[in-house]
Structure formats: C-alpha cells, structure tokens
C-alpha cells in the first residue's frame, strides 16, 4: 500500500503574510562584553607626580613588578608582573594613592570591514562582532554548509567559485536551481563572498556552499525529500546542515536521518518558526533531538515579535523585525538574479533585498559553526554547539530561557574562545662548523601549525641586543661571510595565534680568516724593510711572529695591533721569517703564509742596554748602555709601545747614558744602536722599559715616602690613580659626561679612594660609559686590581659593569641595590691569559632607562696574585641613607 507523507507547509520560516503596522518598542542594547585580550605578564602604570625613587621602588617590590621601559615621550611605564596576576595587581595599584592609574596592556587590532557595497545594510554583523572574528578567520574551504531549501542561484556573483555539487530532490536531478528566492537569501546570510566588492558579506565566506533543493517554487516540500536531503548532505561531506524550514508534524524518518547525520559528524541547525502569534505551535525539525534550534532577534537585540519559543530553544540570532516591505530592519542578503516566485508574487527585489524570519536567523548560526570548524576542525558537533551557547550574549532571564535559549550568538567571543594556542617552540640543531669560518647552516625542527619562523642572532648568550637574521616559512638559514666572533642563535615559531617561546640557544665560533702576508721587498738585504699583510674584515688586530727558522720552533712577537704592516729597523744579520694571524674577541685565525728576507750582518757590535733603575716610579731616571768599539755615537729611541710603532729619537750623540728629570707618567720603552762616522749602524739592542707613576719630580726627601699603595715598577698602568686627571686614559660617555672627576664635584658621601681624583661611571639613564688605555700585561704580575664603589637603587639584571680586554668581557657584574657596596672594595681580575700582550683594557658601565646606578673607580694597578685587601685604605664611608644620585 501507498504510504501517506505529510506535506510540510513551510512558510519558509519567513513572514510572507501581511506585516503589522507597528513593531515593539526598542530597548537599550546590552552592555558589551568586558575586554579580556591583554598581554600576559605586562601592565601599564603611571605614577602621580612627586613620587620619590625610593617610593616607586617600594611599589614595584611590593607587587613583584619589574620595570621594562617608559613609553616614548610619555610618563607611562611598562612593567612586568607575574603572569595570571595582571588584573589583581592592577586593582591593588589603582587603590594606591601614589598611582595615577594602572591598566592592562590591551591588544588592539584592525577590524576587517568588508568592501561589499551592501555591507552597510547588514546591521547584524557589527552586533554579533563578526568584524573582529574575521581578523582570525573568514572560514575555510575545508568546511561545507549544506543549504537544504528552495535551491540556490548558481549564477549569483556572490557565490562565484563557492558552490560544490548539490542535488535537486524535487525534480530529481543535479541542478538545484532556486525557483523561489528563499534558498538563495539563506545561503547569502551564511556564506556570501565577502570583501569582493560585490553585494553583501556572509558570515563564513571562506566556506563551501552545498545547494540541496528539497522545497518547490512555492516554498513547500515533502518529508521524504527533506529526509533524503539530510542524509545526502551528510554523506557528501556537509559538516553544517541548515534547515530554514519547518512544519507541525513529527517524523520518525526525519529524526532518524538527523541522528545519523549527527553521528557522522554533521551539526544540524533548524529554525524555531514564525508563528508566535497563533498559539506558538511546536515546529519540526527544530524540536527534534540532535538539532540546534534557533530563535530570532531584531536590531534592538530583543526577540522578534514573530519568533516562536519553547523548551527546545537552544540559541537566538539576528533574523530581523520588519514593519513594511524592504524595511532595513530586516536581514539584507542575496536574491536570485532572475525572476522567481517571491519577486513575481510578493514584490521582492532581484539580486539583493531584506527579509525576516527565523529562516534568516538560522544561517547566522550555521555560518558561525562553519567559522568555528575552520579554526579547530577537531571539534565534534556537540562541542561546536556548546561553544556557541557558552559564548552567547545572555538576553532575557539570566541563563537559559525559552525565548532566547542560551542567548544571542556572539561571533567575536566564540572565535576568541577557540583561538588555538601559539605553536610549540622549535628545536635548534647544533651548528656544524668545523672550519669555524663565516659560512654555515642554521636549521631547526618543523613545528606543526607554524606559518613562519624568526631567527635571532646575538654576540652574547643573553640576547640583550639581538638582530633578526631570518623571517619566513623555511626551517633553515644559510649564514655567509659572518664576521669573526662567537655567535648565538635562537628561533621562535609563529602563526595566526601568536608566537611560540624561544627555542634552545646554539652557538658557533667564527675565526677571523688568516691574513695574507705579502712578499718582503728587500733586494739589498738591508736591515730596514716593511712586513705587510692584507686586512681581514671584522678583525680587531693582528699578531706578527718573527723567527730565525722556517719552522718557528722559537719566535718573537714582533708586533700586536690593528695596523696591517710593521716596519722593521735595525734588524740583526741572518735569515728572518714572518707569519701573522688576526684576532677578534679572544678568537684567533690560523697563521698566514710565511715570508722571509735575508739581512746582511753589521760589523758593529750591538750595545747592551742596562736595566733602568726607577723604583720610586717618578719621572727622574737614567738610561745607560755600554760603549761599542769603533762606534762614534749612539741613537736612543723611546716609545710607549713595546713594538716601537711610533719611535721618538730622544738622544743622538757620543755619550752612553741619557737622563730624564720630568718624564710624564706612563710605560716607556727604550732601545739603542751604535753608529760609525761613515754612517754604518749596528742593529738595535733589546729593549728595556720603565714605569712612571707620577709626572712630578720631587726632592729627594719627598721620594723617600711610602706610597699609599706600594708602587710596582713593572706596573704598566698609566695614571691608575687618576691624579693626572685623564692623562693616559680614553674616556667615553654616550651622554657626554666627563668621567674622570675631582672630589669637589662629587655628591655626598662619595670620595676618592686615595688622592683627589677618581672615575665616575653611570649616574644617568641609558648610559654607556668606559675608561680605556692600552697596556702590556706584566708576565710576573698579571692580576688587574682596582677599587670600586657600587651605589644603585635599581633591580638586578638591568644595569651592568665589567672589564673588557680587546673587546672580550673578562669580568661582568650587575649594578643593583643588592650589589651596592656602601664604600670602597677591591676587585681583582685574572689576566694571566694575556700576560706579555699589549691589550686594550677597558672598564665599562651600561645602564637602562630606570633607576640610577653608579660605579666609582680608583687606584687601578697590576699585582702578582689574586689577594684582595680586606682592610680599608683610608676610611669607611658613612652609611648611605639617600637614593644614589644622578649626574
């Protein structure tokens, strides 16, 4: 026998009847959700004027806060606070009378407003927060929305390239074209192409649209076709099934089809119905199990006057509340581009027009479901529905109610709630650079879901001043022509959800390439010639070896410095071989090629230069040498460099001695050679050196005093006590301060360790300051000693001090309140690795932009051991009860 099917009088969940002459009064819109997107671990704080540094420090300490920086040209400070305590810290700070205000470091971002000309008519999107959500996703072609309705206009420009294969269950063919207009309108709400300069924007314009025609040209259809359409859509990959249709009869067949579709991973969404005024009858499929039932709201964010209600209501969405045809309080969406039943019989426009109904509310929810799945495709239909409900704006009675379900959908909140966490951190592989040259590969592991990587490089492991070497989607970067140094690398992954943590740190050493020695031009085999080499990019200096054998089994360091040549004079007779290497920051290149020359021996003996007696270290001493047979005179040269790179002829005559009475402070080197009347000259003697600590020549009785710090005749530090002001020192201050200062300008309680002068480094914001001089580290006394006074109110790990040798840090310490010394203390640094070398010795301070840190330096010298003097040299400074001064 034939089975009787109920014909579902659809009304299309669209009010096609005569509209009432008035609409309900508008109520005030609900308050927007509280902003919650702020940077973890950071807050913005502004102090009230007149707050002291000590008080500010107390506030930060109380709240476990760390100063990061002050905003550009602004009194507001950026602080780091414990993650998860941002809001609690802000609340406490805003109760503190010392604080003008504190607030989160909110995230702001562009709002994606589509350029579709009809978008200004789509009031529902701003209400739902679509524009913010579109910054995260506009949908994915991996998600398909099935529109089970009157069909869809396949030629509509807002669906171009978006329709997937569908089916017409009314005519039983594969061309489900719309003959009514309702299906096209519903499809446009869910997924019309946005930001294409045409028409309107659907909610999930990146999703696929599946047209399944189950209703005829008048908008009604049979249970059999709708049931088959649900199954067909689920079987053909539709994750979202939109049913903007309904009737009053229950069908077990349709319930079963819905159950199967849900089990296969589809979310079925149906309209509650538009018959509120006629007793609110129950409408199916909205009332079936496993269906998300949708009620309608209007522009005033209250339920639409026609929207049905009931215990099965799950959610509400904008569906419009019109008072007349084409009323902009309806939902503006796509209409067929050709004449159809609705345009011919009810006067609706082709292309685009306003309609209202729970039919229009339902595809809003379908579009949101598609957006959610585009962000997290692993969610189940139940989880998608739960997310939509939990993030909805609660309207009506608190919690669930029969008019709104769990509330009106909030697209912004729903997408924000499922924003995936940032990607995992990559793992940097060890760098293979056995040659230690400047060409090597840095590579790292692939991170799932990462769209790009940022590779940073720094010259120290804390990455205080990093540079970005690579940014892109690759997982490796080829470094070429890297300068000499120790280079550190770290990498982080990124995607639309943010940045990962930094990876592990790997490093590699790059040696300077070896210089190339040029052949020596000395055809006459003279005792004067130039040894030259090519410069090496990035090298800070070179070391030239000289030997009398090609194997360099014994050699002399003939030169150390930044020049790329060395002029040999007064060379002894024989064959001489040379090689050179470059250095940078403690890293040495391999040796260059070897070059050689022959020197004809002189017939004059070489004078023997005696040790220089100058134990008191003043500027009065005599240089003596022995007489040479046949010599008629002698030439005495002096230089501040042991390599005699800029020699000064201080004596030329017959005597065998020369006396200084007022030699300036410094380390002075001497050599002598004999000459004959015919111009012949002997080679140079071996050099001798002396150290002058004071440039003042004192009477003999004064010379018998015992100095405050015992004078070391081998100590090459010039003016280590700063009593000759800046003599011998190079000063640098990024903020232009004089660093070597007299005690009269010092604030209380600062005072020199000895004498009247000292070096004052720091005392200003964002300051880099150092004092430097070139010295030869004594072989017998290679321990650098200096007296330091640290006075700081800053937190640790922001201001630093230390000693550098040839740009290599050999001592580093933090300047902060915990490290303040409350007076003078001695620091001793082991420089035995540089014994016998001429080096650039630097004492440096670097501060940030917050609280002041000061470092006072005095009495710099070398000593023979690491012994530290524990007793005060003069007196102990009084207790410091005031914040450290700035300049």
C-alpha positions in Angstrom: 0.0 0.0 0.0 1.0 3.5 -0.5 2.5 5.4 2.4 1.0 8.8 3.1 3.6 11.6 3.6 2.9 14.8 5.5 3.4 17.8 3.3 5.3 20.4 5.4 3.8 23.8 4.8 7.0 25.6 5.1 6.1 29.2 5.3 9.8 29.1 4.8 10.1 30.4 8.3 9.8 33.7 6.6 6.8 36.0 7.1 5.2 36.4 3.8 1.9 37.4 5.3 0.7 41.0 5.9 3.2 42.6 8.3 1.8 44.5 11.3 1.7 48.3 11.2 3.9 48.7 14.3 6.8 46.9 15.9 7.6 46.6 19.7 9.4 49.5 21.3 13.2 49.3 21.2 15.1 48.6 24.5 18.6 49.7 25.4 21.3 47.5 23.9 23.1 45.1 26.3 26.5 46.1 27.7 29.4 44.9 25.5 31.5 42.1 26.9 34.4 43.1 29.1 37.7 43.4 27.2 40.0 40.5 28.1 42.6 40.4 25.4 45.7 41.8 27.0 49.4 40.8 27.1 50.2 38.2 29.7 52.7 39.4 32.3 52.6 43.1 31.4 50.7 46.2 32.7 50.9 49.9 32.1 51.4 52.2 35.1 51.5 55.9 35.7 52.8 57.4 39.0 51.3 60.5 40.4 53.7 63.5 40.2 56.3 64.0 43.0 56.8 60.3 43.9 60.4 59.6 45.0 62.5 56.9 43.5 62.6 55.0 46.8 58.8 55.1 47.0 58.5 54.0 43.4 60.9 51.1 44.1 58.8 50.1 47.2 55.7 49.9 45.0 57.4 47.7 42.4 58.9 45.5 45.1 55.5 45.1 46.9 53.9 43.9 43.7 56.8 41.8 42.4 57.0 44.1 39.4 59.9 44.8 37.1 60.4 47.9 35.1 60.6 47.3 31.4 60.6 50.8 29.8 59.0 54.2 29.8 56.8 54.8 26.8 58.1 57.2 24.2 57.6 60.8 25.2 55.1 59.7 27.9 55.2 59.3 31.7 53.5 55.9 31.5 55.8 52.9 32.4 55.6 49.4 31.1 56.0 46.8 33.9 56.4 43.1 34.0 54.3 41.3 36.6 53.7 37.6 37.4 51.5 36.0 34.7 48.0 35.5 35.9 48.2 38.3 38.4 47.7 41.2 36.0 44.2 42.1 37.0 44.8 41.6 40.7 47.9 43.7 40.6 46.1 46.5 38.6 43.3 46.5 41.1 45.7 46.9 44.0 47.7 49.6 42.3 44.6 51.6 41.5 43.9 51.7 45.2 47.4 53.1 45.9 47.4 56.9 46.3 50.9 57.0 44.7 49.5 55.6 41.4 47.6 57.8 38.9 46.3 54.7 37.2 47.2 51.1 36.1 45.7 49.1 33.3 46.3 46.0 31.2 48.5 46.1 28.1 45.5 45.5 25.8 45.7 44.1 22.4 44.2 46.3 19.6 43.9 45.2 16.0 42.4 46.1 12.7 38.7 45.5 12.3 38.1 43.7 9.0 35.2 45.6 7.4 34.3 44.1 4.0 34.2 46.4 1.0 30.9 44.9 -0.3 28.7 47.8 -1.2 25.7 46.3 0.6 27.6 45.7 3.8 26.4 48.9 5.3 22.9 47.4 5.3 24.0 44.4 7.3 23.4 45.6 10.8 23.7 42.1 12.3 27.5 41.7 11.7 28.6 44.6 14.0 26.1 43.5 16.6 27.5 39.9 16.6 31.1 41.0 16.5 31.8 39.5 13.1 34.3 42.1 12.1 36.7 41.2 15.0 36.2 37.5 14.4 37.1 37.9 10.7 40.6 39.0 11.7 41.1 35.5 12.9 39.1 33.6 10.2 36.6 34.1 7.4 36.0 30.4 7.0 37.7 27.6 5.3 37.1 25.6 2.1 37.6 22.5 4.2 34.2 23.2 5.7 30.9 22.8 3.8 27.5 24.3 4.7 24.6 22.4 3.1 21.6 24.7 2.5 18.5 22.4 2.4 16.0 24.8 0.9 14.5 26.0 -2.4 17.8 25.8 -4.2 20.4 28.5 -4.9 21.0 30.8 -7.9 24.2 29.2 -9.4 25.0 32.4 -11.4 24.9 34.8 -8.5 28.2 36.8 -8.3 28.3 36.4 -4.5 28.6 32.6 -4.9 31.1 32.5 -7.7 33.5 29.6 -7.2 31.9 28.8 -3.9 29.3 26.2 -4.8 30.0 22.5 -4.6 28.0 19.8 -6.2 24.4 19.5 -4.9 21.2 17.7 -5.7 17.6 18.6 -6.6 15.3 16.2 -4.7 12.2 18.0 -6.1 13.0 17.4 -9.8 15.4 14.5 -9.1 18.4 16.0 -11.0 21.7 17.6 -10.3 20.7 21.2 -11.0 19.2 22.5 -7.7 18.4 26.0 -9.1 16.3 28.3 -7.0 12.8 29.0 -8.3 11.5 30.7 -5.1 14.3 33.0 -3.8 14.3 31.8 -0.2 17.2 29.4 -0.5 19.4 32.0 -2.2 18.7 34.5 0.5 19.5 32.0 3.3 22.7 30.9 1.5 23.9 34.5 1.3 23.4 35.1 5.0 25.6 32.0 5.8 28.3 32.4 3.3 28.0 35.1 0.6 31.5 36.0 -0.6 32.7 39.0 1.5 35.3 41.7 0.7 35.0 41.1 -3.0 33.5 44.5 -3.8 30.2 42.8 -4.8 26.9 42.8 -2.9 27.0 41.6 0.7 29.1 39.5 3.1 28.1 36.2 4.5 29.3 35.2 7.9 31.6 32.3 6.7 32.6 33.5 3.2 35.5 31.1 3.0 33.3 28.0 3.4 31.9 25.9 0.7 28.1 26.1 -0.1 26.2 22.9 -0.9 22.8 23.5 -2.6 20.3 20.8 -1.8 16.8 21.6 -3.2 14.1 20.0 -1.1 11.3 22.7 -1.5 9.4 23.6 -4.6 8.9 27.0 -6.2 6.2 28.0 -3.7 8.5 27.1 -0.8 7.0 23.8 0.4 8.2 20.3 0.3 7.7 16.7 1.4 9.1 14.9 4.4 10.6 12.3 2.0 12.7 14.8 0.1 13.9 16.6 3.3 14.8 13.4 5.0 16.7 12.2 1.9 18.3 15.6 1.6 19.7 15.4 5.2 21.2 12.0 4.6 22.6 13.0 1.2 24.2 16.2 2.6 25.8 14.3 5.5 27.1 11.5 3.2 28.6 14.1 0.8 30.7 15.9 3.4 28.5 18.7 4.8 29.6 19.5 8.3 26.8 22.0 8.7 23.2 21.3 7.6 21.0 24.4 7.6 17.2 23.8 7.8 15.4 27.1 7.5 12.1 25.3 7.2 9.5 23.7 9.4 6.2 22.0 9.9 4.0 20.8 12.8 4.2 17.1 12.2 6.7 14.7 13.9 8.5 12.3 11.5 10.5 9.4 12.9 12.2 9.1 9.5 13.5 12.6 9.7 14.5 12.2 13.3 16.5 9.1 12.3 18.2 10.9 9.4 19.2 13.7 11.8 20.5 11.2 14.3 22.6 9.5 11.6 23.9 12.8 10.2 24.9 13.9 13.8 26.7 10.5 14.3 28.6 11.1 11.1 29.9 14.5 12.3 27.3 17.0 11.0 25.7 19.7 13.0 22.0 20.1 12.1 20.6 23.6 12.7 16.9 24.4 12.3 14.6 27.4 12.6 12.2 27.7 15.6 9.3 29.0 13.5 7.5 32.3 13.0 4.0 31.5 14.4 4.3 33.2 17.8 1.0 35.0 17.5 -1.0 31.8 16.7 -0.5 29.9 19.9 3.2 29.1 19.4 2.8 25.6 17.9 5.7 23.2 18.1 7.7 23.2 14.9 9.8 20.4 13.4 12.7 19.8 12.7 13.6 22.4 15.3 12.0 20.3 18.1 13.8 17.1 17.1 16.7 15.7 19.2 20.2 16.4 17.9 19.0 19.7 16.3 20.2 23.1 17.3 17.0 25.2 17.4 17.3 28.9 16.5 15.0 31.8 17.6 15.1 35.2 16.0 16.1 38.7 17.4 15.8 42.1 15.9 18.1 45.2 15.6 17.2 46.1 19.2 18.6 42.8 20.5 15.3 41.5 21.8 13.3 38.6 20.4 11.5 39.3 17.2 7.7 39.7 17.6 7.1 36.6 15.4 9.8 34.3 16.8 8.4 31.1 18.4 9.7 29.9 21.8 9.8 26.7 23.7 11.8 24.3 25.9 13.6 23.1 22.8 15.0 26.5 22.0 18.8 26.4 22.1 20.1 29.8 20.7 19.0 33.0 19.1 20.4 35.1 16.3 19.6 38.2 14.3 16.6 37.5 12.0 15.2 40.9 11.6 12.0 42.7 12.7 10.4 44.4 9.7 7.4 46.7 9.6 7.0 47.0 5.8 8.5 45.6 2.6 12.2 46.4 2.1 12.4 47.6 5.7 16.1 47.9 6.6 15.3 46.3 10.0 15.3 43.1 8.1 18.2 40.9 7.0 19.8 42.1 3.8 21.1 39.2 1.6 21.3 37.7 -1.8 18.3 37.1 -4.1 18.2 35.3 -7.4 19.5 37.4 -10.4 16.4 36.3 -12.3 12.6 36.5 -11.7 11.4 33.9 -9.2 8.2 33.2 -7.2 9.0 35.7 -4.4 9.9 38.6 -6.8 6.9 38.0 -9.0 4.2 37.4 -6.4 5.4 39.4 -3.4 7.3 42.2 -4.9 10.8 41.4 -3.5 13.8 42.6 -5.5 16.1 40.6 -7.6 19.8 40.4 -6.7 19.5 41.7 -3.0 16.7 42.5 -0.6 15.6 42.5 3.0 13.7 39.5 4.5 13.0 38.5 8.1 12.3 35.3 10.0 13.8 32.5 12.0 14.8 31.3 8.5 17.2 34.3 8.4 18.4 33.7 12.0 19.3 30.1 11.3 22.0 30.6 8.7 23.7 33.1 11.0 24.3 30.2 13.4 25.3 27.9 10.5 27.9 30.5 9.4 29.3 30.7 12.9 29.5 26.9 13.2 31.5 26.9 9.9 33.9 29.6 11.3 34.5 27.6 14.4 35.3 24.5 12.5 37.7 26.5 10.2 39.7 27.3 13.3 39.5 24.0 15.1 38.4 21.2 12.8 38.8 18.6 15.5 35.7 19.7 17.4 32.7 17.5 17.5 29.2 18.8 16.5 28.2 18.8 20.2 31.4 20.8 21.1 30.6 23.3 18.4 27.1 23.8 19.7 28.3 24.0 23.3 30.8 26.7 22.3 28.2 28.8 20.5 25.9 28.5 23.5 28.6 29.2 26.2 29.8 32.4 24.4 26.4 33.8 23.6 25.2 37.2 24.9 22.7 36.4 27.7 19.4 38.1 26.9 16.1 37.8 28.8 16.1 35.9 32.0 19.5 35.0 33.4 20.8 31.8 31.9 18.7 29.7 29.6 15.1 30.9 28.8 12.6 29.8 26.2 12.7 33.0 24.2 16.5 33.1 23.5 17.8 29.7 24.6 21.3 30.4 25.9 21.3 33.9 24.3 22.1 35.7 21.1 25.2 34.4 19.3 28.4 36.3 19.8 30.7 35.6 16.9 33.6 37.6 18.3 33.5 35.8 21.6 33.1 32.3 20.1 36.1 32.7 17.8 38.2 34.2 20.6 37.3 31.3 22.9 38.7 28.7 20.4 41.7 30.6 19.3 44.3 28.0 19.3 47.4 28.4 21.5 50.6 29.6 19.8 52.8 26.9 18.2 55.3 24.9 20.2 58.9 26.2 20.2 61.2 24.8 17.6 64.4 22.9 18.4 67.6 24.4 17.0 70.1 21.8 15.8 73.7 22.0 16.7 75.6 24.1 14.1 78.1 22.1 12.1 81.0 24.5 11.5 84.2 22.5 11.9 86.1 25.0 9.7 85.0 27.8 12.1 84.6 30.1 9.1 81.8 32.5 8.3 79.7 30.1 6.2 77.4 27.7 8.0 73.9 26.5 8.1 71.5 27.2 11.0 68.5 24.8 10.9 65.7 23.8 13.3 62.8 21.4 13.6 59.5 21.9 11.8 56.7 22.9 14.1 53.1 21.8 13.4 50.8 24.7 12.6 53.6 27.2 12.3 53.3 29.6 9.4 56.7 31.3 9.9 59.8 31.5 12.0 62.0 34.3 13.3 65.7 33.5 13.8 67.7 35.9 16.0 71.4 36.3 16.3 73.4 37.9 19.1 77.0 38.2 20.2 76.3 37.1 23.7 74.1 34.4 25.1 71.6 36.6 26.9 70.4 38.2 23.6 70.4 41.7 25.1 70.9 43.2 21.6 69.7 40.7 19.1 69.3 41.1 15.4 66.9 39.2 13.2 68.8 37.1 10.6 65.8 35.4 9.1 62.0 35.7 9.0 60.0 33.3 6.8 58.5 29.9 6.4 61.7 28.0 5.9 63.3 25.9 8.7 66.9 26.8 7.9 69.1 29.7 7.1 72.5 29.8 5.4 74.8 32.2 7.1 77.5 33.6 4.7 80.5 35.8 5.3 79.9 36.1 9.0 82.4 38.2 10.9 84.6 36.8 13.5 83.2 36.2 16.9 81.1 33.9 19.0 77.6 34.0 17.6 74.5 32.8 19.4 71.2 31.8 17.8 67.6 31.2 18.8 64.4 30.8 16.9 60.6 31.0 17.5 57.6 29.8 15.5 54.6 31.9 14.7 51.1 31.5 13.4 47.9 33.5 13.5 47.5 32.6 17.2 50.8 34.2 18.2 54.5 33.4 18.8 56.0 30.3 20.5 58.6 30.5 23.2 62.2 30.9 22.1 64.0 27.7 21.2 67.1 26.4 22.9 70.2 28.5 22.2 73.1 27.2 20.0 76.3 29.0 19.2 79.3 28.7 16.9 82.7 30.4 16.9 83.8 32.1 13.7 87.5 32.7 13.5 88.9 35.5 11.5 90.2 34.3 8.2 94.0 34.3 8.1 95.7 37.4 6.6 97.8 37.0 3.5 101.4 38.1 4.0 102.9 40.0 1.1 106.4 39.2 -0.2 109.1 41.4 1.5 110.7 43.9 -0.8 114.3 43.9 0.3 116.6 43.2 -2.6 119.6 44.9 -1.0 119.2 42.7 2.1 119.2 45.9 4.2 118.3 46.0 7.9 115.2 48.1 7.3 112.1 46.7 5.5 108.3 46.5 5.7 106.3 43.4 6.5 102.8 43.9 5.2 99.6 41.8 5.0 96.1 42.1 3.8 93.4 43.4 6.2 90.8 40.9 7.5 87.1 42.0 7.6 86.0 42.1 11.2 89.4 41.6 12.8 90.3 44.0 15.6 94.0 43.3 15.5 96.9 41.2 14.3 99.9 39.4 15.9 103.1 39.2 13.9 105.6 36.5 14.7 109.3 36.7 13.8 111.8 33.7 13.8 115.2 32.8 12.5 113.9 29.4 11.3 111.1 28.5 9.0 109.6 26.1 11.5 109.1 28.8 14.1 110.4 26.5 16.8 111.2 29.7 18.7 109.8 33.0 17.8 109.3 36.5 19.0 106.1 38.5 18.9 107.3 41.4 16.8 104.0 43.3 16.7 100.5 43.3 18.1 97.9 45.9 17.0 95.4 47.0 14.4 97.9 48.1 11.6 98.3 45.9 8.5 102.1 46.4 8.3 105.1 46.6 10.5 108.3 48.5 9.7 111.4 46.6 10.8 114.5 48.7 11.5 117.9 47.8 12.8 117.5 44.1 12.2 120.3 41.7 13.0 122.0 39.8 10.3 120.6 36.5 9.2 117.6 34.9 7.6 114.3 36.1 9.1 110.8 34.5 8.8 107.4 36.0 9.4 103.9 34.8 9.9 100.8 36.7 11.1 97.3 35.9 12.5 94.2 38.0 13.0 92.2 38.1 16.2 88.8 39.3 17.4 87.3 39.0 20.9 89.7 36.3 22.0 89.4 34.3 18.7 92.4 33.8 16.6 92.7 33.0 12.9 95.0 30.4 11.6 98.5 31.5 10.6 99.1 33.2 7.3 101.6 32.1 4.8 105.3 32.5 5.7 107.5 35.1 4.1 111.2 35.7 4.7 114.1 38.0 3.9 117.9 38.0 4.4 119.7 40.8 6.2 123.5 41.4 5.8 125.2 41.4 9.2 126.6 44.7 10.5 130.3 44.9 11.5 129.4 46.9 14.6 128.6 45.2 17.8 125.2 45.8 19.4 125.1 48.0 22.6 123.8 46.3 25.7 121.1 48.4 27.3 121.1 48.2 31.1 118.0 47.7 33.3 116.5 51.1 34.2 116.6 52.0 37.9 113.4 53.8 38.7 112.0 52.1 41.8 110.1 55.1 43.0 108.3 55.4 39.8 108.7 59.1 39.4 109.8 61.0 36.2 113.5 61.1 37.0 115.7 58.2 35.8 118.8 57.5 33.7 119.1 55.1 30.7 122.6 53.6 30.3 124.4 51.3 27.8 127.9 50.0 27.2 130.4 51.5 24.8 131.0 49.8 21.5 134.4 49.5 19.8 134.7 51.7 16.7 131.4 53.5 17.4 131.4 57.2 17.2 127.9 57.7 18.6 124.7 56.2 19.6 121.0 56.6 18.8 118.5 56.2 21.7 114.8 55.6 20.7 111.8 55.8 23.0 108.2 54.6 22.5 105.1 54.0 24.6 104.7 50.7 22.6 107.0 47.7 23.1 106.9 47.3 19.3 108.2 50.8 18.6 105.5 51.6 16.1 106.0 55.3 16.6 109.5 55.7 18.0 110.9 59.0 19.1 114.7 59.6 18.9 115.5 61.1 22.3 119.3 61.1 22.0 121.9 61.1 19.2 125.5 61.5 20.4 128.6 60.0 21.8 127.5 59.5 25.4 126.5 56.1 26.8 123.7 57.4 29.0 120.7 59.7 28.9 118.8 61.2 31.9 115.1 62.2 32.3 114.2 64.6 35.1 110.4 65.1 34.5 109.2 62.3 32.3 105.4 62.2 32.1 103.5 59.3 33.6 103.3 56.1 31.5 105.2 53.0 30.5 108.2 53.9 28.4 110.3 51.5 26.2 113.9 52.2 25.1 116.4 50.7 22.6 119.8 51.9 21.4 122.1 51.3 18.5 125.7 52.3 17.7 126.8 54.3 14.7 130.1 55.0 12.9 131.3 58.1 11.2 130.8 56.6 7.8 127.1 56.0 8.6 127.2 52.3 9.4 124.8 51.3 12.1 124.5 48.4 14.4 121.3 46.5 14.9 119.0 47.7 17.8 119.6 46.4 21.3 117.0 44.5 23.1 114.5 46.9 24.7 114.1 47.9 28.3 111.1 49.5 30.0 110.3 51.6 33.0 107.0 52.8 34.5 106.4 56.4 35.6 103.6 56.7 38.1 103.9 60.4 38.7 105.0 63.2 36.4 106.0 65.4 39.3 109.7 65.5 40.1 110.0 65.6 43.9 113.0 66.5 46.1 115.0 63.5 47.3 113.5 63.8 50.8 110.0 63.5 49.3 111.0 60.5 47.3 111.6 58.6 50.5 107.9 58.4 51.4 106.0 55.2 51.4 103.2 55.4 48.9 99.6 54.6 50.0 99.6 51.7 47.5 103.1 50.2 47.1 104.5 51.1 43.7 105.2 48.3 41.4 108.0 49.1 38.9 106.6 46.6 36.4 103.1 48.0 36.5 102.3 49.5 33.1 99.0 51.2 34.1 99.5 54.9 33.4 97.8 57.3 35.9 96.0 54.4 37.6 95.0 56.8 40.5 93.7 59.5 38.1 95.8 62.2 39.9 96.9 63.4 36.5 93.3 63.7 35.5 92.7 61.9 32.2 96.4 61.5 31.3 96.8 58.1 29.7 93.1 57.3 29.6 90.5 57.4 26.9 87.1 58.4 28.2 83.7 57.6 26.5 80.2 58.6 27.7 77.2 58.1 25.4 75.6 61.0 27.2 78.6 63.3 27.1 79.8 63.2 30.7 83.3 63.8 32.0 84.2 60.5 33.7 87.5 61.4 35.5 86.4 64.0 38.0 87.8 65.9 41.1 86.4 65.2 44.5 85.0 68.7 44.8 82.2 67.9 42.3 81.2 64.6 43.9 77.9 64.5 45.8 77.9 63.3 49.4 79.0 60.8 50.6 81.2 59.9 47.6 85.0 60.5 47.9 88.1 59.1 46.2 89.8 56.0 47.5 93.1 57.9 47.6 94.1 61.3 46.3 91.7 63.9 44.9 90.6 62.3 41.6 88.6 59.2 40.6 86.5 57.9 37.7 82.7 58.1 38.0 80.8 55.9 35.5 77.0 55.7 35.3 74.7 58.1 37.2 72.5 58.6 34.1 69.8 56.7 32.2 70.6 54.8 29.0 74.3 55.4 29.5 77.2 53.5 28.1 80.5 54.7 29.6 84.0 53.4 29.8 87.6 54.3 30.6 90.3 52.6 28.5 94.0 52.5 27.9 96.4 50.3 26.0 98.7 48.3 28.4 101.1 45.4 28.3 100.0 42.9 30.9 103.1 42.1 33.1 104.1 38.5 33.0 105.0 38.4 36.7 102.0 40.5 37.9 99.1 39.7 35.6 96.3 40.3 38.1 94.4 43.6 37.5 93.4 45.3 40.7 91.0 48.2 41.1 88.9 49.8 43.8 85.2 50.0 43.2 82.3 51.7 44.9 78.8 50.5 43.7 75.8 52.6 44.6 72.5 51.7 42.9 68.8 51.6 43.7 67.9 49.6 40.6 66.7 46.0 40.4 69.3 43.4 39.4 69.9 42.3 35.8 69.3 45.7 34.2 72.5 47.8 34.8 75.9 46.2 34.3 79.6 46.8 34.8 82.7 44.9 33.9 86.2 44.7 32.5 86.9 44.0 28.8 90.2 43.1 27.2 90.4 43.6 23.4 86.6 43.7 23.4 86.4 40.4 25.3 84.5 40.5 28.6 86.7 39.1 31.3 84.6 40.3 34.3 80.9 41.2 34.4 78.7 42.1 37.3 75.3 43.7 37.9 74.8 47.1 39.4 71.8 47.0 41.7 70.6 47.6 45.2 71.7 44.2 46.3 75.3 44.6 45.0 75.8 48.1 46.4 79.0 48.2 48.5 78.4 51.2 50.8 82.0 52.2 50.3 85.2 51.1 48.6 86.0 47.4 47.9 88.9 45.9 45.9 88.2 43.8 42.8 90.9 41.6 41.3 90.7 40.2 37.8 93.0 37.4 36.5 94.6 38.5 33.2 97.3 35.8 33.1 95.9 34.7 29.7 97.1 38.0 28.3 100.5 38.0 30.1 103.1 39.7 27.9 100.5 41.0 25.4 99.7 44.6 24.6 96.0 44.9 25.0 93.1 47.5 25.1 92.0 47.4 28.8 88.5 48.8 29.4 86.3 49.3 32.5 82.7 49.8 31.4 79.2 50.6 32.7 75.9 50.2 30.9 72.6 51.4 32.4 69.0 51.3 31.3 66.3 53.9 31.4 65.0 53.5 35.0 66.7 54.0 38.4 70.2 55.3 38.8 73.3 53.1 39.1 76.8 54.5 39.9 80.2 52.9 39.8 83.3 54.8 41.2 86.7 53.5 40.2 90.1 54.4 41.7 93.7 53.1 42.0 93.9 50.8 39.0 97.1 48.6 39.1 98.6 45.2 38.4 99.6 42.8 41.2 101.3 39.4 41.4 98.4 37.4 43.0 94.7 37.4 43.4 94.9 38.6 47.0 92.3 41.1 48.0 93.0 43.8 50.6 90.2 43.5 53.2 91.1 46.5 55.3 90.1 50.0 54.2 92.9 52.1 52.8 91.7 55.4 54.2 88.4 55.3 55.9 85.0 53.7 55.7 82.2 55.7 54.0 79.3 56.7 56.2 76.1 54.8 55.8 74.1 55.8 52.7 70.5 56.6 53.5 69.6 58.5 50.4 68.9 57.3 46.9 72.0 57.3 44.7 72.4 60.5 42.8 72.3 61.0 39.1 74.6 63.3 37.3 
